[in-house]
């Protein structure tokens, strides 16, 4: 992180940590971590405040979009949709954050087979997923408990306090045993947890129940068979 702002041409070339957090729909601490990791280019004022280059934010968003299927690019000046008001013809949306290609494909297979009218979006890492969450405002959020960049437990706790979380349903996926999940218990209270070996068996019913208000009671109770 540079301490010399001379290479910025105008004040509009950089933004504050809070402004970036609002752009991306993240907590300020998450943006600070992105700066510390080198994901965003920044310098510090004499008072210790970060100033982040707008170019690096735009570049990061463009790169993160490449890791999320089915999501159009969101320019930093475009604000995420506020609120969760849905029109009657709204297509149900699922956002899956999972770094394993194998498990991504399993979830995709379940959704395509049982819920062909549901719109599935997939992110490979937690930070990209967080940005996509604010943009998509999904109806169902599915997340692995262990993720690169930011762990699923931290992500779950942050999103459940997010103003845009609204009525979004949540399912946590994990390959951990009950004993291994113990350190994450604080984030999993009242959350549906699916063990990955049981995903294909359990997800159709759980997805149907989570989206029943959008799919209709009949399709939720009897997912589409092919």
C-alpha positions in Angstrom: 0.0 0.0 0.0 1.5 3.3 -1.2 1.9 6.3 1.1 2.4 8.7 -1.8 -0.8 9.9 -3.6 1.2 12.0 -6.2 0.4 9.5 -9.0 -3.3 10.2 -8.7 -4.3 13.0 -11.1 -7.4 14.3 -9.3 -9.3 13.7 -6.1 -11.9 11.7 -8.1 -9.3 9.1 -8.9 -9.6 7.6 -5.4 -12.3 6.8 -2.9 -12.5 6.1 0.9 -12.8 2.7 2.5 -16.4 3.5 3.5 -17.3 4.5 -0.1 -15.9 1.3 -1.5 -17.8 -0.7 1.2 -21.0 1.0 0.0 -20.2 0.3 -3.6 -19.6 -3.3 -3.0 -22.1 -4.0 -0.3 -19.4 -5.1 2.1 -18.4 -4.3 5.6 -15.6 -1.7 6.0 -13.4 -4.3 7.6 -13.8 -6.6 4.6 -12.6 -3.7 2.4 -9.6 -3.1 4.7 -8.7 -6.8 4.4 -8.8 -6.5 0.6 -6.4 -3.6 0.8 -4.1 -5.4 3.1 -4.1 -8.4 0.8 -3.2 -6.2 -2.2 -6.6 -6.8 -3.9 -7.1 -3.0 -4.0 -4.5 -0.3 -4.5 -4.4 2.3 -1.8 -2.3 4.8 0.1 -2.7 6.2 3.7 -3.2 9.8 4.7 -1.1 11.3 7.4 -4.0 10.5 9.7 -3.9 6.8 8.8 -7.0 6.8 6.6 -7.0 4.6 3.4 -7.5 6.2 0.0 -8.3 3.5 -2.6 -7.8 4.0 -6.3 -11.1 3.9 -8.3 -9.2 2.1 -11.1 -8.3 -0.8 -8.8 -11.9 -1.0 -7.6 -13.2 -1.2 -11.1 -10.5 -3.8 -12.0 -11.3 -5.9 -9.0 -15.1 -5.9 -9.8 -14.3 -6.9 -13.4 -12.1 -9.7 -12.3 -14.6 -10.9 -9.6 -17.4 -11.0 -12.1 -15.3 -13.4 -14.2 -15.6 -15.8 -11.2 -19.4 -15.6 -10.9 -21.5 -17.3 -13.5 -24.7 -15.6 -14.7 -24.0 -12.1 -13.3 -23.6 -9.0 -15.4 -20.8 -6.6 -14.5 -21.7 -3.9 -12.0 -20.0 -0.6 -12.4 -18.7 1.0 -9.1 -21.0 4.0 -9.7 -24.1 1.7 -10.1 -25.9 1.2 -6.8 -27.2 -2.2 -5.8 -31.0 -2.5 -5.8 -32.4 -1.6 -2.4 -35.1 -3.5 -0.7 -36.6 -6.9 -1.7 -39.9 -6.0 -3.3 -40.6 -8.6 -5.9 -43.0 -8.5 -8.9 -45.3 -11.5 -9.4 -43.3 -12.7 -12.4 -40.0 -12.7 -10.5 -37.7 -15.6 -11.3 -36.4 -17.3 -8.1 -32.7 -16.7 -7.7 -30.1 -18.9 -5.9 -26.6 -17.7 -5.2 -24.1 -20.5 -4.4 -20.7 -19.7 -3.0 -18.6 -22.8 -3.4 -14.9 -23.2 -4.5 -15.1 -26.9 -5.4 -16.0 -27.4 -9.1 -17.3 -30.9 -8.3 -19.8 -29.6 -5.7 -20.7 -26.7 -8.0 -21.7 -29.2 -10.6 -23.7 -31.3 -8.2 -25.7 -28.3 -7.1 -26.2 -27.2 -10.7 -27.4 -30.7 -11.6 -29.9 -30.7 -8.7 -31.3 -27.3 -9.7 -31.5 -28.0 -13.4 -33.2 -31.4 -12.8 -35.7 -30.4 -10.1 -36.1 -26.6 -10.5 -35.6 -25.7 -14.2 -37.2 -22.3 -13.7 -34.8 -21.2 -10.9 -31.9 -18.9 -11.8 -28.7 -20.3 -10.3 -25.6 -18.1 -9.9 -22.2 -19.4 -8.7 -19.3 -17.7 -7.1 -15.9 -19.3 -6.5 -14.9 -17.3 -3.4 -16.5 -15.4 -0.5 -15.6 -11.9 -1.4 -16.9 -12.2 -5.0 -19.9 -13.9 -3.6 -20.6 -11.0 -1.2 -20.4 -8.5 -4.0 -22.8 -10.6 -6.1 -25.2 -10.9 -3.1 -25.7 -7.2 -3.0 -26.3 -7.0 -6.7 -28.5 -10.1 -7.1 -30.4 -10.1 -3.8 -31.0 -13.8 -4.1 -34.0 -15.6 -2.7 -31.8 -18.5 -1.5 -28.2 -18.2 -0.4 -26.1 -21.4 -0.3 -22.6 -21.3 1.0 -19.7 -23.6 1.9 -18.5 -23.2 5.4 -14.8 -23.2 4.3 -13.9 -20.7 1.6 -10.8 -19.0 0.2 -10.5 -15.3 1.0 -13.1 -15.2 3.7 -14.5 -18.2 5.7 -18.1 -19.1 5.3 -18.9 -18.6 9.0 -17.7 -14.9 8.9 -19.6 -14.5 5.6 -22.8 -15.9 7.1 -22.6 -13.7 10.2 -22.0 -10.6 8.1 -24.8 -11.3 5.7 -27.4 -12.1 8.3 -26.8 -8.6 9.7 -26.9 -7.0 6.2 -29.7 -4.6 5.4 -30.3 -6.4 2.1 -30.6 -9.9 3.6 -34.3 -9.5 4.1 -36.2 -12.7 3.7 -33.4 -14.5 1.9 -33.3 -18.2 2.9 -29.9 -19.7 3.9 -28.4 -23.2 3.5 -24.8 -24.0 4.6 -22.9 -26.8 2.9 -20.1 -28.6 4.5 -17.9 -31.7 4.4 -17.0 -31.2 8.1 -18.1 -33.6 10.8 -20.2 -32.5 13.7 -17.1 -32.3 15.8 -15.2 -30.2 13.2 -18.2 -27.9 12.9 -18.1 -27.1 16.7 -15.9 -23.9 16.2 -18.5 -22.5 13.8 -21.5 -23.2 16.0 -21.9 -19.4 16.7 -22.7 -18.8 13.0 -24.9 -21.8 12.5 -27.6 -21.4 15.1 -31.0 -21.8 13.4 -29.3 -22.4 10.0 -30.0 -25.4 7.8 -26.7 -27.4 7.4 -26.3 -30.0 4.6 -23.4 -32.4 4.6 -21.9 -32.6 1.1 -22.3 -36.4 0.8 -26.0 -35.9 1.3 -26.5 -33.0 -1.0 -28.1 -34.8 -4.0 -30.5 -36.5 -1.6 -31.4 -33.6 0.6 -31.2 -30.4 -1.5 -34.3 -31.0 -3.7 -36.6 -30.9 -0.7 -34.7 -28.1 1.1 -34.6 -25.9 -2.0 -38.3 -26.6 -2.6 -39.2 -25.6 0.9 -37.0 -22.5 0.9 -38.5 -21.2 -2.4 -42.1 -22.5 -1.9 -43.5 -18.9 -1.7 -42.1 -18.3 -5.3 -42.4 -21.8 -6.8 -45.9 -22.5 -5.5 -46.8 -25.1 -2.9 -47.3 -28.0 -5.5 -43.9 -27.6 -7.1 -42.2 -27.1 -3.7 -43.7 -30.3 -2.3 -43.0 -32.3 -5.5 -39.9 -31.0 -7.2 -39.7 -31.6 -10.9 -38.6 -35.1 -11.9 -36.9 -35.8 -15.2 
